[in-house]
Amino acid sequence: MLISYDEIHQALDILGLPSLITKEDIKKRYRFVAKSVHPDKEGGSNEAMERANWAYTILMQYIDNFRFTFDDEEIKKQFPHSSHAQRFKM
């Protein structure tokens, strides 16, 4: 599965994480978010839980397969085609 630059940033936003994080940071934040958006909790929903699960999966795959940080320069090195495509967006 190829993970795009935009997907990584979207996943970071969903979990409310900064760019420089560790695997343990992702796990802790995911657990915190999952507790608050779980469908069995008041105010939780299936959609919010699915987004949290998706974000967790994307970030863990990226860390396992690529790097341990999510700064813009590192992501652009991993996905050079994404920055190239950005030049042509209006």
Secondary structure by P-SEA (a helix, b strand, c coil): ccccaaaaaaaaaaacccccccaaaaaaaaaaaaaaaccccccccaaaaaaaaaaaaaaaaaaacccccccaaaaaaacaaaaaaaaacc
